[in-house]
Structure formats: structure tokens, C-alpha cells
Amino acid sequence: MPALIDHNFLFVVGKGGVGKTTVAASLGLAAARAGKRTLIAMTNAKERLSHLLETDPIGTDVKHVGGPGVPLFAVNMTPDAALEEYGMMVLKIRSLYKALFENRFVRAFLRGTPGIEAWAMLGKAYFHAAGHGPEGNGEFDLVILDAPATGHALDMLRVPQVIVDVAPPGLLRREAERALELFRDQERAGALLVTLPEDMPTNESIELHEAITGELRMSVPSLVINQVLPQLFEESARETLAGLPEKLEEGSPIASLARAGRLRVLREATQAESLARLAEVIEAPRVKLPRLFDPEFRRDAIEALSRAF
């Protein structure tokens, strides 16, 4: 399995709130600093990548966000803008695009086609990746797609296969077939699974891993476990510390410290159980990102996390 930054296309997937955008930014920065021309593609997101990287807001046009000498770019795709740009990428000639896509009957058909909005964004991102077609063109060495939360991400990833299954022979089906070929090539693409060492994200990650590797037939080149706490207490001390607050006299000067200790050992126990379950079920290399307690989570934090990749 190649290193993460040596892929051409990576989906960053996981439950909402696990830090997918943080992971996409950190990995993208690591790849760009290694000399890879890298694009982070967001899917109609409530954009916060610009805050993390301390750049101007990121819209529907591809924008350089890496800073001097760092070839990192980003785009926040919307269905309408992506459909227009993807149409131009495929058809190449603007007059042909206008004649086809601006026809009101064609537009009505496209809007009524299941999954076409998701495919427009996915197709645009795919077209940016090096090696996307028979000519091997594409202007980025690595495209990182910051996918929506689990359910919507799976719906998006299913779209190329749906198009292949139901679309008549022609341009749309041919492009979907090429995209599937790329997405299922474990040397070039995969789904980077992001989770937290907690009960619900662990359960959802196990289910998502099964869907990705089983139904979608894609690889998971790495499991990223975000916000991992350092272990402060030995397992043998957890029971004692968990019961300490009840054993103290009322008004004890160490009561607040004892309660904080109990919360910490319970969190560490949950983390240990989650890590054990993930290791048992998901066979993929791990990247553990530490929990950072920065009051202002910005570029410096992303730089620090990027070194884990």
C-alpha cells in the first residue's frame, strides 16, 4: 500500500463532528510540503477551512491556500457551479456546453436525474486528479475530498455505480465507469476513515468501514483516530480513582481534584475500549492525532497535526 500522500484521490469520511476538515487540512498540508500539488475539495460545506489555514474565504473557484512555495489549493463546490465546470471539463468547448447544458429540456432532465448533483461535485473533483482518464491528465497530484457526514457520504460514493447501472451507453456512463476504476484502485485511491476514540463514533466507523470495503469495494488506506488523549493513569488505578470522590469527607479540599480525576479515568477507559474495538475489527494502518488544547485552533495547530502524516 503506498503512503497516503502518494495516492491520487482520497475521500475523508466519518461521522459528523469527528474532525474531517481538520484531517483533510493536515493531510493536504503534509502532501503539499512534500512537493505534491494538492487540492482539498469540499462539498457544498459550511466552509471553515479558510479559518484553519488563515486564508481568505474559499468559494467555488479553486484557490491557493498553502502560502509561499506550498502547492496547496482548495475549493468549496456547489452543485450548480460544479455541474457547469464539470460539463466544461468533459465537453471542452463552451459553445457545445451552452447548447447542451443551457437547453431547458436538458436542464430539467438533469435536475430530475437521481444523484446528478452529487455526481457533478464528485465528477469535478475526480477530473482534477492526475490520471483520471485515458490521457492521464489532471492538474493535481492528490485530490482530497472532504466528504459530508456518514450517510450523505455513502450516498455520494454510491452515485457512480448507480449511473453505471441505470444510464444508457454514452458520455455520462463512460465517465462514471472511469471514476469507479480510479476510486477502486487501492494503489491510487481510497477512503480515509476518521473517528474519535468514543463509543458512538467507534460504532459508526465500524459500520462505515464495512460499507466502504464491502458494498463499495473501495480500500481504507488508513484509520485516523482524532483527539487521542495521553494516558495519565495506569489501568490498575482506575477503579480507585473512580470511587475516590464518594470516599472523601464533605468539604474536603481535594474534592474538586478527585472529581476531575474520576472524569479523566472514565474518559481514558472509554478511549482504551474504543481503540481495542477498532483494532479488532478494522485492519488498516492507524494515524493517531493528539488532542490539542489550543484556545485558538488555527494554522499552527494544523501544521503540528500535519507532521503525523
Rosetta blueprint (number, residue, H / E / L):
1 M L
2 P L
3 A L
4 L H
5 I H
6 D H
7 H L
8 N L
9 F E
10 L E
11 F E
12 V E
13 V E
14 G L
15 K L
16 G L
17 G L
18 V L
19 G L
20 K H
21 T H
22 T H
23 V H
24 A H
25 A H
26 S H
27 L H
28 G H
29 L H
30 A H
31 A H
32 A H
33 R H
34 A L
35 G L
36 K L
37 R L
38 T E
39 L E
40 I E
41 A E
42 M E
43 T E
44 N L
45 A L
46 K L
47 E L
48 R L
49 L H
50 S H
51 H H
52 L H
53 L H
54 E L
55 T L
56 D L
57 P L
58 I L
59 G L
60 T L
61 D L
62 V L
63 K E
64 H E
65 V L
66 G L
67 G L
68 P L
69 G L
70 V L
71 P L
72 L E
73 F E
74 A E
75 V E
76 N E
77 M E
78 T L
79 P H
80 D H
81 A H
82 A H
83 L H
84 E H
85 E H
86 Y H
87 G H
88 M H
89 M H
90 V H
91 L H
92 K L
93 I L
94 R H
95 S H
96 L H
97 Y H
98 K H
99 A H
100 L H
101 F H
102 E L
103 N L
104 R H
105 F H
106 V H
107 R H
108 A H
109 F H
110 L H
111 R H
112 G L
113 T L
114 P L
115 G L
116 I H
117 E H
118 A H
119 W H
120 A H
121 M H
122 L H
123 G H
124 K H
125 A H
126 Y H
127 F H
128 H H
129 A E
130 A L
131 G L
132 H L
133 G L
134 P L
135 E L
136 G L
137 N L
138 G L
139 E L
140 F E
141 D L
142 L E
143 V E
144 I E
145 L E
146 D E
147 A L
148 P L
149 A L
150 T H
151 G H
152 H H
153 A H
154 L H
155 D H
156 M H
157 L H
158 R H
159 V H
160 P H
161 Q H
162 V H
163 I H
164 V H
165 D H
166 V H
167 A L
168 P L
169 P L
170 G L
171 L H
172 L H
173 R H
174 R H
175 E H
176 A H
177 E H
178 R H
179 A H
180 L H
181 E H
182 L H
183 F H
184 R L
185 D L
186 Q L
187 E L
188 R L
189 A E
190 G E
191 A E
192 L E
193 L E
194 V E
195 T E
196 L L
197 P L
198 E L
199 D H
200 M H
201 P H
202 T H
203 N H
204 E H
205 S H
206 I H
207 E H
208 L H
209 H H
210 E H
211 A H
212 I H
213 T H
214 G H
215 E H
216 L L
217 R L
218 M L
219 S L
220 V L
221 P L
222 S L
223 L E
224 V E
225 I E
226 N E
227 Q E
228 V E
229 L L
230 P L
231 Q L
232 L L
233 F L
234 E L
235 E H
236 S H
237 A H
238 R H
239 E H
240 T H
241 L H
242 A H
243 G H
244 L H
245 P H
246 E H
247 K H
248 L L
249 E L
250 E L
251 G L
252 S L
253 P L
254 I L
255 A H
256 S H
257 L H
258 A H
259 R H
260 A H
261 G H
262 R H
263 L H
264 R H
265 V H
266 L H
267 R H
268 E H
269 A H
270 T H
271 Q H
272 A H
273 E H
274 S H
275 L H
276 A H
277 R H
278 L H
279 A H
280 E H
281 V H
282 I L
283 E L
284 A L
285 P L
286 R E
287 V E
288 K E
289 L E
290 P E
291 R L
292 L L
293 F L
294 D L
295 P L
296 E L
297 F L
298 R L
299 R H
300 D H
301 A H
302 I H
303 E H
304 A H
305 L H
306 S H
307 R L
308 A L
309 F L
